[in-house]
């Protein structure tokens, strides 16, 4: 009986840490991909003449 209680307690502490890491990595990935999509999309009013950062690859939309 003691084995079951200690095994469950050991696993309970590792799960929230893993969930937080997955959440943080997911947030960073979503923010990065969202930024790429925004930079490659049509410019909002007032931003039409702004330059695209060198880090963002250009996508040819004229097909």
Secondary structure in CASP SS format (residue, H / E / C, confidence):
PFRMAT SS
TARGET T0000
AUTHOR 0000-0000-0000
METHOD secondary structure of the structure
MODEL  1
X C 1.00
X H 1.00
X H 1.00
X H 1.00
X H 1.00
X H 1.00
X H 1.00
X H 1.00
X H 1.00
X H 1.00
X H 1.00
X H 1.00
X H 1.00
X H 1.00
X H 1.00
X H 1.00
X H 1.00
X H 1.00
X H 1.00
X H 1.00
X H 1.00
X H 1.00
X H 1.00
X H 1.00
X H 1.00
X H 1.00
X H 1.00
X H 1.00
X H 1.00
X H 1.00
X H 1.00
X H 1.00
X H 1.00
X H 1.00
X H 1.00
X H 1.00
X H 1.00
X H 1.00
X H 1.00
X H 1.00
X C 1.00
X C 1.00
X C 1.00
X C 1.00
X C 1.00
X C 1.00
X C 1.00
X C 1.00
X C 1.00
X C 1.00
X C 1.00
X C 1.00
X C 1.00
X C 1.00
X C 1.00
X C 1.00
X C 1.00
X C 1.00
X C 1.00
X C 1.00
X C 1.00
X C 1.00
X C 1.00
END
